[in-house]
Amino acid sequence: MNKLLSCRYNMDTNRVEARFEDGTAVAIDCTAIEDEYGNTSTQRAELDWLLYNKSLEYAQLVLGGKIGHYLSLGCDHGRLEEQ
């Protein structure tokens, strides 16, 4: 996968728009991610927090297939601050 350069949450479309080093872009449908992985109110709150505060990390977790594992660890967005 190409290096992820930037992300931006678009509130109007409820998508995270990600741009890569090679100039390609992808839009992540946040409603679909929430429907798939937000099984509890705590998980949904964590997904929202990531969207608004750490959209780059959100995109990395989703695109890397690690969002489910991240949420299974107990929804503590402070963990991202420690890395």
Secondary structure by P-SEA (a helix, b strand, c coil): ccccccccccccccbbbbbccccbbbbbcaaaaaacccccaaaaaaaaaaaaccaaaaaaaaaaccaaaaaaccccccccccc
